[in-house]
Amino acid sequence: MSFDIKKVKLVIMIPSDYLEEVRKKVLDNGAGVIGNYTHCSTSFLGVGTFKPNKEANPFIGDKDKLEYVKEERLEVMVDIIDVKRILHLIRDIHPYEEPGIDIIPLLDEKDFK
């Protein structure tokens, strides 16, 4: 069985104060289309941890100190041909030096018999 990946889910970790800015940017630029609906997304509140090393330029926290930050997990579907463009938009607006972004390939129900 082979699959033709046409969509991915982007999962982006964002400090809570920046969620709506990032969400609006990606949705207004074509992410989040499901069938006849646009601007579809989901977000979940959580706590992220990180410890910047000596070479880091952290937006939040101090080098060599473990940080706990209230973050939102934003999930949006993106057409495969738009992934690079949307990733560039995210990196341009996201406050973190290295944003946590997962790219998850999605299968279509039509791919199954």
OpenMM code with the backbone's topology and positions (N, CA, C; nanometers):
from openmm import Vec3, app, unit

residues = "MET SER PHE ASP ILE LYS LYS VAL LYS LEU VAL ILE MET ILE PRO SER ASP TYR LEU GLU GLU VAL ARG LYS LYS VAL LEU ASP ASN GLY ALA GLY VAL ILE GLY ASN TYR THR HIS CYS SER THR SER PHE LEU GLY VAL GLY THR PHE LYS PRO ASN LYS GLU ALA ASN PRO PHE ILE GLY ASP LYS ASP LYS LEU GLU TYR VAL LYS GLU GLU ARG LEU GLU VAL MET VAL ASP ILE ILE ASP VAL LYS ARG ILE LEU HIS LEU ILE ARG ASP ILE HIS PRO TYR GLU GLU PRO GLY ILE ASP ILE ILE PRO LEU LEU ASP GLU LYS ASP PHE LYS".split()
positions = [
    Vec3(0.0850, -0.1176, 0.0000),
    Vec3(0.0000, 0.0000, 0.0000),
    Vec3(0.0894, 0.1237, 0.0000),
    Vec3(0.0635, 0.2165, -0.0890),
    Vec3(0.1386, 0.3417, -0.0909),
    Vec3(0.0418, 0.4576, -0.0668),
    Vec3(0.0969, 0.5641, -0.0157),
    Vec3(0.0149, 0.6796, 0.0196),
    Vec3(0.0673, 0.8035, -0.0513),
    Vec3(-0.0223, 0.8868, -0.0931),
    Vec3(0.0110, 1.0150, -0.1544),
    Vec3(-0.0225, 1.1235, -0.0525),
    Vec3(0.0788, 1.1712, 0.0176),
    Vec3(0.0575, 1.2712, 0.1230),
    Vec3(0.0270, 1.4065, 0.0586),
    Vec3(-0.0911, 1.4585, 0.0902),
    Vec3(-0.1327, 1.5883, 0.0348),
    Vec3(-0.1435, 1.6957, 0.1421),
    Vec3(-0.1515, 1.6529, 0.2669),
    Vec3(-0.1641, 1.7478, 0.3776),
    Vec3(-0.0756, 1.7038, 0.4940),
    Vec3(-0.0356, 1.8016, 0.5731),
    Vec3(0.0345, 1.7740, 0.6980),
    Vec3(-0.0360, 1.8504, 0.8089),
    Vec3(-0.0097, 1.8077, 0.9301),
    Vec3(-0.0535, 1.8852, 1.0459),
    Vec3(0.0707, 1.9498, 1.1039),
    Vec3(0.0657, 2.0815, 1.1191),
    Vec3(0.1723, 2.1532, 1.1883),
    Vec3(0.1310, 2.1694, 1.3335),
    Vec3(0.2220, 2.1342, 1.4229),
    Vec3(0.2020, 2.1520, 1.5667),
    Vec3(0.3098, 2.2489, 1.6121),
    Vec3(0.2674, 2.3636, 1.6631),
    Vec3(0.3595, 2.4705, 1.6984),
    Vec3(0.3421, 2.5054, 1.8454),
    Vec3(0.4508, 2.5062, 1.9199),
    Vec3(0.4478, 2.5480, 2.0602),
    Vec3(0.4766, 2.6980, 2.0660),
    Vec3(0.3854, 2.7703, 2.1334),
    Vec3(0.3902, 2.9165, 2.1322),
    Vec3(0.3649, 2.9693, 2.2733),
    Vec3(0.4421, 3.0695, 2.3198),
    Vec3(0.4070, 3.1317, 2.4478),
    Vec3(0.2640, 3.1859, 2.4390),
    Vec3(0.1870, 3.1665, 2.5439),
    Vec3(0.0442, 3.1999, 2.5427),
    Vec3(0.0155, 3.3412, 2.4936),
    Vec3(0.0984, 3.4363, 2.5290),
    Vec3(0.0749, 3.5755, 2.4897),
    Vec3(0.0863, 3.5984, 2.3388),
    Vec3(0.1454, 3.5054, 2.2656),
    Vec3(0.1679, 3.5213, 2.1219),
    Vec3(0.0794, 3.4307, 2.0370),
    Vec3(-0.0044, 3.3507, 2.1019),
    Vec3(-0.0855, 3.2527, 2.0292),
    Vec3(-0.1693, 3.3169, 1.9192),
    Vec3(-0.2483, 3.4165, 1.9521),
    Vec3(-0.3429, 3.4723, 1.8543),
    Vec3(-0.2716, 3.5400, 1.7377),
    Vec3(-0.1573, 3.5985, 1.7626),
    Vec3(-0.0807, 3.6617, 1.6548),
    Vec3(-0.0322, 3.5559, 1.5542),
    Vec3(0.0227, 3.4458, 1.6053),
    Vec3(0.0705, 3.3389, 1.5174),
    Vec3(-0.0479, 3.2704, 1.4485),
    Vec3(-0.1527, 3.2403, 1.5247),
    Vec3(-0.2713, 3.1746, 1.4673),
    Vec3(-0.3272, 3.2571, 1.3513),
    Vec3(-0.3477, 3.3854, 1.3732),
    Vec3(-0.4041, 3.4728, 1.2692),
    Vec3(-0.3153, 3.4737, 1.1453),
    Vec3(-0.1864, 3.4832, 1.1655),
    Vec3(-0.0933, 3.4898, 1.0518),
    Vec3(-0.1016, 3.3642, 0.9650),
    Vec3(-0.0985, 3.2461, 1.0270),
    Vec3(-0.0995, 3.1230, 0.9465),
    Vec3(-0.2361, 3.0981, 0.8837),
    Vec3(-0.3430, 3.1263, 0.9585),
    Vec3(-0.4772, 3.1023, 0.9036),
    Vec3(-0.5114, 3.2010, 0.7927),
    Vec3(-0.4728, 3.3271, 0.8092),
    Vec3(-0.4985, 3.4275, 0.7055),
    Vec3(-0.4164, 3.4027, 0.5794),
    Vec3(-0.3158, 3.3141, 0.5886),
    Vec3(-0.2300, 3.2845, 0.4742),
    Vec3(-0.2496, 3.1433, 0.4193),
    Vec3(-0.3657, 3.0836, 0.4460),
    Vec3(-0.4029, 2.9598, 0.3791),
    Vec3(-0.3921, 2.8320, 0.4581),
    Vec3(-0.3382, 2.8352, 0.5784),
    Vec3(-0.3371, 2.7145, 0.6616),
    Vec3(-0.4761, 2.6970, 0.7220),
    Vec3(-0.5065, 2.5739, 0.7634),
    Vec3(-0.6315, 2.5500, 0.8339),
    Vec3(-0.7527, 2.5295, 0.7462),
    Vec3(-0.7341, 2.4752, 0.6264),
    Vec3(-0.8479, 2.4462, 0.5387),
    Vec3(-0.8853, 2.2993, 0.5542),
    Vec3(-1.0120, 2.2751, 0.5872),
    Vec3(-1.0663, 2.1393, 0.5970),
    Vec3(-1.1961, 2.1389, 0.5168),
    Vec3(-1.1923, 2.0753, 0.3989),
    Vec3(-1.3108, 2.0723, 0.3131),
    Vec3(-1.3554, 2.2115, 0.2754),
    Vec3(-1.4798, 2.2440, 0.3077),
    Vec3(-1.5370, 2.3746, 0.2744),
    Vec3(-1.5191, 2.4784, 0.3847),
    Vec3(-1.4311, 2.4506, 0.4790),
    Vec3(-1.4093, 2.5407, 0.5924),
    Vec3(-1.2664, 2.5932, 0.5911),
    Vec3(-1.2523, 2.7204, 0.6234),
    Vec3(-1.1197, 2.7813, 0.6355),
    Vec3(-1.0978, 2.8233, 0.7801),
    Vec3(-0.9755, 2.8616, 0.8124),
    Vec3(-0.9398, 2.9131, 0.9446),
    Vec3(-0.9647, 2.8107, 1.0559),
    Vec3(-0.9450, 2.6818, 1.0261),
    Vec3(-0.9636, 2.5757, 1.1257),
    Vec3(-0.8335, 2.5546, 1.2026),
    Vec3(-0.8421, 2.5543, 1.3340),
    Vec3(-0.7254, 2.5283, 1.4177),
    Vec3(-0.7722, 2.4800, 1.5534),
    Vec3(-0.6778, 2.4261, 1.6278),
    Vec3(-0.7032, 2.3830, 1.7648),
    Vec3(-0.5842, 2.4254, 1.8483),
    Vec3(-0.6100, 2.4619, 1.9728),
    Vec3(-0.4980, 2.4931, 2.0626),
    Vec3(-0.5257, 2.4364, 2.2007),
    Vec3(-0.4178, 2.4014, 2.2677),
    Vec3(-0.4232, 2.3438, 2.4016),
    Vec3(-0.3215, 2.4145, 2.4895),
    Vec3(-0.3599, 2.4464, 2.6101),
    Vec3(-0.2697, 2.5086, 2.7062),
    Vec3(-0.1833, 2.4025, 2.7725),
    Vec3(-0.0569, 2.4346, 2.7930),
    Vec3(0.0346, 2.3420, 2.8596),
    Vec3(0.1521, 2.4176, 2.9182),
    Vec3(0.2484, 2.3419, 2.9645),
    Vec3(0.3710, 2.3999, 3.0196),
    Vec3(0.4888, 2.3405, 2.9438),
    Vec3(0.5701, 2.4272, 2.8867),
    Vec3(0.6911, 2.3842, 2.8167),
    Vec3(0.8120, 2.4063, 2.9049),
    Vec3(0.9143, 2.3256, 2.8837),
    Vec3(1.0409, 2.3431, 2.9557),
    Vec3(1.1543, 2.3535, 2.8559),
    Vec3(1.2563, 2.4259, 2.8931),
    Vec3(1.3774, 2.4354, 2.8123),
    Vec3(1.4888, 2.4949, 2.8976),
    Vec3(1.6108, 2.4662, 2.8559),
    Vec3(1.7293, 2.5190, 2.9243),
    Vec3(1.8240, 2.5699, 2.8159),
    Vec3(1.8310, 2.7023, 2.7953),
    Vec3(1.9197, 2.7575, 2.6926),
    Vec3(2.0670, 2.7317, 2.7272),
    Vec3(2.1453, 2.6912, 2.6261),
    Vec3(2.2883, 2.6736, 2.6527),
    Vec3(2.3613, 2.8067, 2.6399),
    Vec3(2.4921, 2.8041, 2.6510),
    Vec3(2.5718, 2.9278, 2.6514),
    Vec3(2.5659, 3.0040, 2.5180),
    Vec3(2.5412, 2.9333, 2.4077),
    Vec3(2.5356, 2.9976, 2.2756),
    Vec3(2.3960, 3.0501, 2.2414),
    Vec3(2.2955, 3.0167, 2.3197),
    Vec3(2.1575, 3.0559, 2.2904),
    Vec3(2.1351, 3.2052, 2.3142),
    Vec3(2.0315, 3.2549, 2.2503),
    Vec3(1.9853, 3.3922, 2.2714),
    Vec3(1.8378, 3.3828, 2.3092),
    Vec3(1.8088, 3.3433, 2.4336),
    Vec3(1.6697, 3.3121, 2.4702),
    Vec3(1.5790, 3.4343, 2.4738),
    Vec3(1.4580, 3.4156, 2.4218),
    Vec3(1.3534, 3.5177, 2.4291),
    Vec3(1.2997, 3.5264, 2.5715),
    Vec3(1.2890, 3.4099, 2.6361),
    Vec3(1.2423, 3.3991, 2.7745),
    Vec3(1.3493, 3.3248, 2.8533),
    Vec3(1.3766, 3.3698, 2.9737),
    Vec3(1.4663, 3.2963, 3.0616),
    Vec3(1.6123, 3.3333, 3.0463),
    Vec3(1.6947, 3.2594, 3.1183),
    Vec3(1.8384, 3.2850, 3.1243),
    Vec3(1.9165, 3.1630, 3.0780),
    Vec3(2.0347, 3.1866, 3.0256),
    Vec3(2.1224, 3.0782, 2.9837),
    Vec3(2.1542, 2.9875, 3.1024),
    Vec3(2.1612, 2.8583, 3.0735),
    Vec3(2.1955, 2.7554, 3.1732),
    Vec3(2.0978, 2.7468, 3.2903),
    Vec3(1.9747, 2.7929, 3.2706),
    Vec3(1.8732, 2.7838, 3.3751),
    Vec3(1.7472, 2.7190, 3.3158),
    Vec3(1.6991, 2.6142, 3.3807),
    Vec3(1.5783, 2.5467, 3.3349),
    Vec3(1.4582, 2.6393, 3.3529),
    Vec3(1.3812, 2.6545, 3.2458),
    Vec3(1.2649, 2.7428, 3.2465),
    Vec3(1.1367, 2.6617, 3.2290),
    Vec3(1.0307, 2.7074, 3.2913),
    Vec3(0.8960, 2.6529, 3.2766),
    Vec3(0.8093, 2.7673, 3.2250),
    Vec3(0.7440, 2.7462, 3.1095),
    Vec3(0.6695, 2.8537, 3.0449),
    Vec3(0.5295, 2.8055, 3.0067),
    Vec3(0.4279, 2.8870, 3.0373),
    Vec3(0.2934, 2.8581, 2.9887),
    Vec3(0.2937, 2.8752, 2.8369),
    Vec3(0.2607, 2.7671, 2.7674),
    Vec3(0.2595, 2.7696, 2.6225),
    Vec3(0.1275, 2.7146, 2.5705),
    Vec3(0.1019, 2.7455, 2.4455),
    Vec3(-0.0123, 2.6883, 2.3746),
    Vec3(0.0422, 2.5980, 2.2646),
    Vec3(-0.0251, 2.4866, 2.2452),
    Vec3(0.0060, 2.3954, 2.1352),
    Vec3(-0.0962, 2.4251, 2.0263),
    Vec3(-0.0525, 2.4880, 1.9194),
    Vec3(-0.1401, 2.5227, 1.8076),
    Vec3(-0.1271, 2.4149, 1.7005),
    Vec3(-0.2415, 2.3627, 1.6540),
    Vec3(-0.2436, 2.2616, 1.5492),
    Vec3(-0.3238, 2.3131, 1.4313),
    Vec3(-0.2640, 2.3037, 1.3118),
    Vec3(-0.3329, 2.3428, 1.1882),
    Vec3(-0.2949, 2.2468, 1.0762),
    Vec3(-0.3899, 2.2229, 0.9863),
    Vec3(-0.3621, 2.1433, 0.8669),
    Vec3(-0.3119, 2.2364, 0.7570),
    Vec3(-0.2168, 2.1838, 0.6781),
    Vec3(-0.1578, 2.2642, 0.5705),
    Vec3(-0.1411, 2.1755, 0.4471),
    Vec3(-0.1782, 2.2277, 0.3304),
    Vec3(-0.1519, 2.1570, 0.2056),
    Vec3(-0.0009, 2.1420, 0.1890),
    Vec3(0.0408, 2.0270, 0.1401),
    Vec3(0.1831, 1.9957, 0.1294),
    Vec3(0.2594, 2.1007, 0.0474),
    Vec3(0.1947, 2.1568, -0.0535),
    Vec3(0.2631, 2.2559, -0.1375),
    Vec3(0.2835, 2.3895, -0.0661),
    Vec3(0.2132, 2.4103, 0.0458),
    Vec3(0.2231, 2.5367, 0.1192),
    Vec3(0.3083, 2.5274, 0.2462),
    Vec3(0.3589, 2.4095, 0.2784),
    Vec3(0.4272, 2.3895, 0.4069),
    Vec3(0.5454, 2.4839, 0.4243),
    Vec3(0.6365, 2.4896, 0.3275),
    Vec3(0.7563, 2.5742, 0.3409),
    Vec3(0.7188, 2.7210, 0.3606),
    Vec3(0.6204, 2.7668, 0.2848),
    Vec3(0.5777, 2.9075, 0.2943),
    Vec3(0.5202, 2.9373, 0.4328),
    Vec3(0.4372, 2.8471, 0.4841),
    Vec3(0.3778, 2.8669, 0.6168),
    Vec3(0.4851, 2.8592, 0.7249),
    Vec3(0.5809, 2.7683, 0.7111),
    Vec3(0.6909, 2.7599, 0.8079),
    Vec3(0.7710, 2.8894, 0.8123),
    Vec3(0.7946, 2.9493, 0.6959),
    Vec3(0.8655, 3.0785, 0.6924),
    Vec3(0.7862, 3.1866, 0.7650),
    Vec3(0.6544, 3.1888, 0.7440),
    Vec3(0.5696, 3.2863, 0.8136),
    Vec3(0.5776, 3.2672, 0.9651),
    Vec3(0.5720, 3.1411, 1.0085),
    Vec3(0.5792, 3.1117, 1.1523),
    Vec3(0.7114, 3.1606, 1.2086),
    Vec3(0.8210, 3.1271, 1.1424),
    Vec3(0.9538, 3.1659, 1.1935),
    Vec3(0.9728, 3.3175, 1.1937),
    Vec3(0.9087, 3.3873, 1.1006),
    Vec3(0.9190, 3.5339, 1.0968),
    Vec3(0.8466, 3.6010, 1.2132),
    Vec3(0.7409, 3.5391, 1.2636),
    Vec3(0.6566, 3.6024, 1.3652),
    Vec3(0.6738, 3.5420, 1.5047),
    Vec3(0.7170, 3.4174, 1.5120),
    Vec3(0.7290, 3.3460, 1.6398),
    Vec3(0.8405, 3.4096, 1.7235),
    Vec3(0.8171, 3.4317, 1.8528),
    Vec3(0.9182, 3.5000, 1.9338),
    Vec3(1.0397, 3.4146, 1.9706),
    Vec3(1.0275, 3.2826, 1.9664),
    Vec3(1.1391, 3.1971, 2.0074),
    Vec3(1.2489, 3.1937, 1.9009),
    Vec3(1.3722, 3.1852, 1.9490),
    Vec3(1.4876, 3.1681, 1.8611),
    Vec3(1.4758, 3.0375, 1.7822),
    Vec3(1.4323, 2.9311, 1.8486),
    Vec3(1.4114, 2.7990, 1.7869),
    Vec3(1.2727, 2.7483, 1.8255),
    Vec3(1.1683, 2.7849, 1.7491),
    Vec3(1.0345, 2.7385, 1.7859),
    Vec3(1.0212, 2.5865, 1.7734),
    Vec3(0.9452, 2.5278, 1.8645),
    Vec3(0.9145, 2.3858, 1.8558),
    Vec3(0.8036, 2.3643, 1.7543),
    Vec3(0.8366, 2.2984, 1.6421),
    Vec3(0.7399, 2.2748, 1.5354),
    Vec3(0.7496, 2.1283, 1.4940),
    Vec3(0.6355, 2.0591, 1.4971),
    Vec3(0.6270, 1.9226, 1.4454),
    Vec3(0.5530, 1.9267, 1.3124),
    Vec3(0.5989, 1.8443, 1.2176),
    Vec3(0.5328, 1.8309, 1.0880),
    Vec3(0.4881, 1.6860, 1.0778),
    Vec3(0.3566, 1.6651, 1.0807),
    Vec3(0.3011, 1.5304, 1.0841),
    Vec3(0.2278, 1.5039, 0.9519),
    Vec3(0.2750, 1.4064, 0.8714),
    Vec3(0.2036, 1.3746, 0.7480),
    Vec3(0.0667, 1.3162, 0.7784),
    Vec3(-0.0328, 1.3557, 0.7018),
    Vec3(-0.1697, 1.3083, 0.7225),
    Vec3(-0.2134, 1.2178, 0.6078),
    Vec3(-0.2813, 1.1119, 0.6431),
    Vec3(-0.3402, 1.0215, 0.5439),
    Vec3(-0.4847, 1.0621, 0.5210),
    Vec3(-0.5318, 1.0376, 0.4002),
    Vec3(-0.6699, 1.0673, 0.3661),
    Vec3(-0.7535, 0.9406, 0.3796),
    Vec3(-0.8735, 0.9554, 0.4236),
    Vec3(-0.9640, 0.8402, 0.4376),
    Vec3(-0.9760, 0.7624, 0.3060),
    Vec3(-0.9650, 0.8323, 0.1924),
    Vec3(-0.9764, 0.7682, 0.0616),
    Vec3(-0.8604, 0.6721, 0.0345),
    Vec3(-0.7496, 0.6857, 0.1087),
    Vec3(-0.6339, 0.5980, 0.0903),
    Vec3(-0.6579, 0.4569, 0.1426),
    Vec3(-0.7633, 0.4381, 0.2194),
    Vec3(-0.7911, 0.3081, 0.2802),
    Vec3(-0.9037, 0.2371, 0.2063),
    Vec3(-0.8894, 0.1044, 0.1968),
    Vec3(-0.9921, 0.0257, 0.1268),
    Vec3(-1.0926, -0.0290, 0.2232),
] * unit.nanometer
topology = app.Topology()
chain = topology.addChain("A")
for resn in residues:
    res = topology.addResidue(resn, chain)
    for name in ("N", "CA", "C"):
        topology.addAtom(name, app.Element.getBySymbol(name[0]), res)
